[in-house]
């Protein structure tokens, strides 16, 4: 009997040991999961994770403004407007903090010259200004403004070719107005724009203009691409057969001294890959809202409500998953591109990463 009890005790201990091993493995998996998952989903409900910013400005920001912050993980569809307002306030707080940082000044500030005013569309009827930032759902927001201006009754009925025909779409630009009119609108209208992870936005611009070119804009392939290849590719023999490669595009963008000469030739076509500072002057215009492409499904309805137009127009339906950040895609596009070229590229867009809380892409830089 004593021997039987001995073996029963040994058997029980064995089961306990197996259970402990299983629990240990499960805990380790759970701890690792966020790192594995970050490349496959959006950055959370309302904004990507914000890294601590090393601030060395002469004017020290408030402690709360300089610390990293996170947004509640509660499911977005049940958030009340006040919760979204808190998210937007955090975004604007971060924007203001980085704008005040003297070490970022050269890459975050812009003068309000005509180029910036050309990017801002006006809806006088509802006192709204929208700054266009290509490759972030910009076309759909222009449809919203076209409806608000009375050109069409629904966004679904607007022909695609009309949206970008600025002579006929009924969307005035801020640059078309007098200095007095411009200042009055900048100080009293509801102002917003949308941002996106800077490197993923570049990939989208490259695909749209140099690979697919759905709106048939031949100058990208036949004029801009050959000019970049001639300057930045060692061998020019395959210009026609291969076309512009993403590595050529990256090298061109990262060459700050040499790029400006080409950009003068390309004119306004470069808006698709210019920084948000160059496009919308976010440190020099007090915007009411900064939306994020990665969470546009949830940002768009609240932007309409904040602007007081939610009962008048709806943002067009967004296909599932189309706005989600895709780290795997980013890694694939940057495969084979030298660290030196990637670092030069990051230097150009560092302001965009910092102003809007996008994490430094360590997986590409280090």
C-alpha positions as CSV (number, residue, x, y, z in Angstrom):
1,X,0.0,0.0,0.0
2,X,2.8,2.3,0.9
3,X,4.5,1.6,-2.5
4,X,1.2,2.4,-4.3
5,X,0.9,5.8,-2.5
6,X,4.5,6.5,-3.5
7,X,3.9,5.9,-7.2
8,X,0.6,7.9,-7.1
9,X,2.6,10.8,-5.6
10,X,5.2,10.6,-8.3
11,X,2.6,10.5,-11.0
12,X,0.8,13.6,-9.5
13,X,4.1,15.5,-9.4
14,X,4.7,14.6,-13.1
15,X,1.3,16.0,-14.1
16,X,2.0,19.2,-12.1
17,X,5.3,19.6,-13.9
18,X,3.8,19.2,-17.3
19,X,1.1,21.8,-16.5
20,X,3.7,24.3,-15.3
21,X,5.8,23.8,-18.5
22,X,2.6,24.4,-20.6
23,X,1.7,27.6,-18.7
24,X,5.3,28.9,-19.0
25,X,5.2,28.4,-22.8
26,X,1.9,30.1,-23.1
27,X,3.1,33.1,-21.1
28,X,6.2,33.5,-23.2
29,X,4.1,33.4,-26.4
30,X,1.7,36.0,-25.1
31,X,4.6,38.3,-24.2
32,X,6.1,37.9,-27.7
33,X,2.9,38.4,-29.5
34,X,2.8,42.2,-29.9
35,X,6.2,42.3,-31.6
36,X,5.1,39.6,-34.1
37,X,1.7,41.2,-34.6
38,X,2.8,44.8,-35.1
39,X,3.6,44.3,-38.8
40,X,0.2,42.8,-39.6
41,X,-2.3,45.3,-38.2
42,X,-3.1,48.9,-37.7
43,X,-1.2,50.7,-34.9
44,X,-4.2,50.6,-32.4
45,X,-7.5,52.5,-32.6
46,X,-6.5,56.1,-33.1
47,X,-2.8,56.5,-33.5
48,X,0.4,54.5,-33.8
49,X,2.5,53.9,-30.7
50,X,4.4,57.1,-29.9
51,X,8.1,56.9,-29.0
52,X,9.7,59.3,-26.5
53,X,11.0,62.3,-28.3
54,X,14.4,63.6,-27.2
55,X,13.6,67.3,-26.8
56,X,16.4,69.8,-26.5
57,X,14.6,73.0,-27.4
58,X,15.3,76.2,-25.5
59,X,11.7,76.3,-24.4
60,X,11.0,73.1,-22.4
61,X,7.5,71.7,-23.2
62,X,5.1,70.6,-20.4
63,X,6.0,67.2,-19.0
64,X,2.7,65.8,-20.2
65,X,3.4,66.9,-23.7
66,X,6.8,65.3,-23.9
67,X,6.0,61.9,-22.4
68,X,4.8,59.0,-24.7
69,X,1.1,58.3,-24.5
70,X,-1.2,55.5,-25.6
71,X,-4.8,55.4,-26.5
72,X,-7.4,53.1,-24.9
73,X,-7.6,49.8,-26.6
74,X,-11.4,49.8,-26.3
75,X,-13.1,48.8,-29.6
76,X,-13.3,52.0,-31.8
77,X,-17.0,51.7,-32.8
78,X,-18.1,52.2,-29.2
79,X,-16.0,55.3,-28.5
80,X,-18.0,58.4,-27.8
81,X,-17.1,61.7,-29.6
82,X,-15.4,62.9,-26.4
83,X,-13.0,59.9,-26.5
84,X,-12.1,60.7,-30.1
85,X,-11.7,64.4,-29.1
86,X,-9.2,63.3,-26.5
87,X,-7.3,61.4,-29.2
88,X,-7.2,64.4,-31.5
89,X,-6.0,66.6,-28.6
90,X,-3.1,64.2,-28.0
91,X,-2.2,64.3,-31.7
92,X,-2.3,68.1,-31.7
93,X,-0.3,68.2,-28.4
94,X,2.4,66.1,-29.9
95,X,2.4,68.2,-33.1
96,X,2.8,71.4,-31.0
97,X,5.6,69.9,-28.9
98,X,7.7,68.9,-31.9
99,X,7.0,72.2,-33.6
100,X,8.5,74.0,-30.6
101,X,11.6,71.8,-30.6
102,X,14.4,73.9,-32.0
103,X,16.4,70.8,-33.1
104,X,13.6,69.9,-35.5
105,X,12.9,73.5,-36.7
106,X,14.5,73.2,-40.2
107,X,12.4,70.1,-41.1
108,X,9.1,71.1,-39.5
109,X,8.5,74.7,-40.4
110,X,7.5,76.2,-43.8
111,X,6.5,79.6,-45.0
112,X,3.0,80.1,-46.2
113,X,3.9,80.7,-49.8
114,X,1.7,80.1,-52.8
115,X,2.6,76.4,-53.1
116,X,1.1,75.6,-49.7
117,X,-2.0,77.8,-50.3
118,X,-2.5,75.8,-53.6
119,X,-2.8,72.6,-51.6
120,X,-5.7,74.0,-49.4
121,X,-9.2,73.6,-50.7
122,X,-12.0,75.9,-49.5
123,X,-15.7,75.3,-48.6
124,X,-17.0,78.8,-47.8
125,X,-20.6,77.5,-47.3
126,X,-19.6,75.5,-44.2
127,X,-16.3,77.3,-43.4
128,X,-13.9,74.4,-44.0
129,X,-10.3,74.3,-45.2
130,X,-8.9,70.9,-46.3
131,X,-5.2,70.5,-47.1
132,X,-4.6,67.8,-49.6
133,X,-1.8,65.2,-48.8
134,X,-1.7,62.7,-51.7
135,X,-1.8,59.0,-51.1
136,X,-4.0,59.2,-47.9
137,X,-7.5,59.1,-49.3
138,X,-7.3,62.6,-50.6
139,X,-9.6,61.9,-53.5
140,X,-12.4,60.9,-51.3
141,X,-12.2,64.0,-49.1
142,X,-12.3,66.2,-52.3
143,X,-15.5,64.4,-53.2
144,X,-16.9,65.3,-49.8
145,X,-16.1,69.0,-50.4
146,X,-17.6,68.9,-53.9
147,X,-20.9,67.7,-52.4
148,X,-20.7,70.4,-49.7
149,X,-20.1,73.1,-52.3
150,X,-23.3,72.0,-54.1
151,X,-21.8,70.7,-57.3
152,X,-23.2,67.2,-56.7
153,X,-25.8,65.8,-54.2
154,X,-23.9,62.5,-53.4
155,X,-20.3,61.5,-53.4
156,X,-21.2,58.3,-55.3
157,X,-22.4,60.3,-58.4
158,X,-19.2,62.3,-58.9
159,X,-17.2,61.1,-61.9
160,X,-13.6,60.2,-61.0
161,X,-12.2,62.3,-63.8
162,X,-14.0,65.4,-62.5
163,X,-12.5,65.1,-59.0
164,X,-9.0,66.1,-60.2
165,X,-10.2,68.5,-62.8
166,X,-9.6,71.7,-60.8
167,X,-11.1,73.9,-63.5
168,X,-14.5,72.1,-63.3
169,X,-14.9,70.5,-59.9
170,X,-16.1,73.6,-58.0
171,X,-13.3,73.5,-55.4
172,X,-11.6,76.9,-54.9
173,X,-8.1,77.0,-53.5
174,X,-6.9,79.3,-50.8
175,X,-4.3,80.7,-53.2
176,X,-7.0,82.2,-55.4
177,X,-8.0,84.7,-52.7
178,X,-6.6,88.0,-51.5
179,X,-4.3,88.2,-48.5
180,X,-7.1,89.5,-46.3
181,X,-9.5,86.8,-47.4
182,X,-6.8,84.1,-46.8
183,X,-6.0,85.4,-43.3
184,X,-9.7,85.5,-42.3
185,X,-10.3,82.0,-43.4
186,X,-7.1,80.6,-41.7
187,X,-8.1,82.2,-38.4
188,X,-11.8,81.3,-38.4
189,X,-12.5,78.2,-40.5
190,X,-12.3,74.5,-39.5
191,X,-9.0,73.2,-40.8
192,X,-7.9,69.6,-41.2
193,X,-5.7,67.2,-43.1
194,X,-4.7,63.5,-43.1
195,X,-1.4,61.8,-42.6
196,X,0.1,58.3,-43.1
197,X,3.2,56.4,-42.2
198,X,5.8,58.3,-44.4
199,X,7.5,55.2,-45.9
200,X,4.3,53.4,-46.7
201,X,3.0,56.6,-48.3
202,X,6.1,56.7,-50.5
203,X,5.5,53.1,-51.6
204,X,1.9,54.0,-52.5
205,X,3.1,57.0,-54.5
206,X,5.7,54.9,-56.3
207,X,3.2,52.2,-57.2
208,X,0.6,54.7,-58.3
209,X,2.7,56.9,-60.5
210,X,5.5,54.6,-61.8
211,X,4.0,51.1,-61.8
212,X,0.2,51.1,-62.2
213,X,-0.5,54.7,-63.3
214,X,-4.3,54.2,-63.3
215,X,-5.2,57.8,-64.3
216,X,-2.8,57.6,-67.3
217,X,-0.4,60.4,-66.4
218,X,2.4,59.4,-68.9
219,X,4.8,62.1,-67.8
220,X,5.7,60.0,-64.7
221,X,7.0,57.1,-66.8
222,X,8.2,59.0,-69.8
223,X,9.8,62.1,-68.3
224,X,10.3,61.9,-64.6
225,X,11.4,58.2,-64.4
226,X,14.1,58.5,-67.1
227,X,15.5,61.7,-65.5
228,X,15.8,59.9,-62.1
229,X,17.4,56.8,-63.7
230,X,19.9,58.9,-65.7
231,X,21.1,60.6,-62.5
232,X,20.9,57.8,-60.0
233,X,21.4,54.4,-61.8
234,X,24.9,53.3,-62.7
235,X,23.7,51.4,-65.8
236,X,21.2,53.1,-68.2
237,X,20.9,50.2,-70.6
238,X,17.6,48.9,-69.2
239,X,15.7,52.2,-68.9
240,X,13.0,51.2,-71.2
241,X,12.7,47.5,-70.4
242,X,12.9,47.8,-66.6
243,X,11.7,51.3,-65.8
244,X,12.2,53.1,-62.5
245,X,13.1,50.8,-59.6
246,X,12.1,51.6,-56.0
247,X,15.8,51.8,-55.1
248,X,16.3,54.5,-57.8
249,X,13.4,56.4,-56.3
250,X,14.8,56.1,-52.7
251,X,18.3,57.3,-53.9
252,X,16.7,60.3,-55.6
253,X,14.7,61.3,-52.6
254,X,17.6,60.9,-50.2
255,X,19.9,63.0,-52.2
256,X,19.0,66.4,-50.8
257,X,21.6,68.5,-52.6
258,X,21.1,66.9,-56.0
259,X,17.3,66.4,-55.9
260,X,16.3,70.1,-56.0
261,X,17.5,70.6,-59.6
262,X,15.3,67.7,-60.8
263,X,12.3,68.8,-58.6
264,X,12.3,72.2,-60.4
265,X,12.0,70.3,-63.7
266,X,9.2,68.1,-62.3
267,X,7.1,71.0,-61.0
268,X,4.0,70.3,-59.0
269,X,4.2,66.6,-59.8
270,X,6.4,66.1,-56.8
271,X,3.5,66.7,-54.4
272,X,3.0,62.9,-54.2
273,X,6.2,62.5,-52.2
274,X,6.8,65.9,-50.6
275,X,6.8,66.0,-46.8
276,X,3.7,67.1,-44.9
277,X,5.6,70.2,-43.8
278,X,6.1,71.2,-47.5
279,X,2.5,70.5,-48.4
280,X,0.5,71.8,-45.4
281,X,2.8,73.7,-43.1
282,X,1.4,72.0,-40.0
283,X,3.7,74.0,-37.6
284,X,2.6,77.3,-39.2
285,X,-1.1,76.8,-39.6
286,X,-3.3,75.9,-36.5
287,X,-5.2,72.9,-37.7
288,X,-8.2,71.7,-35.8
289,X,-7.8,68.0,-36.7
290,X,-5.1,65.7,-37.9
291,X,-6.6,62.4,-39.2
292,X,-4.6,59.2,-39.7
293,X,-4.9,57.1,-42.8
294,X,-4.3,54.0,-40.6
295,X,-7.5,54.6,-38.7
296,X,-9.5,56.5,-41.3
297,X,-12.6,54.2,-40.8
298,X,-13.0,55.7,-37.4
299,X,-11.5,59.2,-37.9
300,X,-13.6,60.1,-40.9
301,X,-17.0,60.1,-39.2
302,X,-15.7,62.1,-36.3
303,X,-14.0,64.6,-38.5
304,X,-17.4,65.2,-40.3
305,X,-19.0,65.6,-36.9
306,X,-16.4,68.0,-35.6
307,X,-16.8,70.1,-38.7
308,X,-20.6,70.1,-38.2
309,X,-21.4,68.4,-41.5
310,X,-22.1,64.8,-40.4
311,X,-25.8,65.1,-41.3
312,X,-25.1,66.5,-44.8
313,X,-22.5,64.1,-46.3
314,X,-20.8,60.8,-45.6
315,X,-17.3,59.7,-46.3
316,X,-17.2,57.1,-49.0
317,X,-17.1,53.4,-48.0
318,X,-13.5,52.2,-47.2
319,X,-12.7,48.6,-48.4
320,X,-11.8,46.4,-45.4
321,X,-8.1,46.4,-44.5
322,X,-7.0,48.9,-47.2
323,X,-5.9,51.5,-44.6
324,X,-4.0,49.1,-42.3
325,X,-0.2,49.5,-42.0
326,X,1.6,46.6,-43.6
327,X,5.1,46.2,-42.3
328,X,5.8,43.1,-44.4
329,X,5.1,45.2,-47.6
330,X,7.5,47.9,-46.4
331,X,10.2,45.4,-45.6
332,X,9.8,43.8,-49.1
333,X,10.1,47.1,-50.9
334,X,13.2,48.0,-49.0
335,X,14.9,44.6,-49.4
336,X,18.3,45.1,-51.1
337,X,18.4,48.9,-50.5
338,X,21.6,49.9,-48.6
339,X,21.3,51.2,-45.1
340,X,23.1,54.4,-46.1
341,X,20.4,55.2,-48.7
342,X,17.6,54.4,-46.2
343,X,19.1,56.6,-43.6
344,X,19.3,59.5,-46.0
345,X,15.7,58.9,-46.8
346,X,14.7,58.8,-43.2
347,X,16.6,62.1,-42.6
348,X,14.3,63.7,-45.2
349,X,11.1,62.4,-43.6
350,X,12.2,62.5,-39.9
351,X,10.0,65.5,-39.4
352,X,6.9,63.6,-40.6
353,X,7.7,60.7,-38.4
354,X,8.2,62.9,-35.3
355,X,5.3,65.4,-35.8
356,X,2.7,62.7,-36.1
357,X,3.9,60.0,-33.8
358,X,5.0,57.4,-36.3
359,X,7.7,55.1,-34.8
360,X,11.2,55.3,-36.2
361,X,11.5,52.3,-38.6
362,X,14.4,50.6,-36.7
363,X,13.9,47.4,-38.7
364,X,15.1,49.3,-41.8
365,X,17.7,51.6,-40.3
366,X,19.7,49.5,-37.7
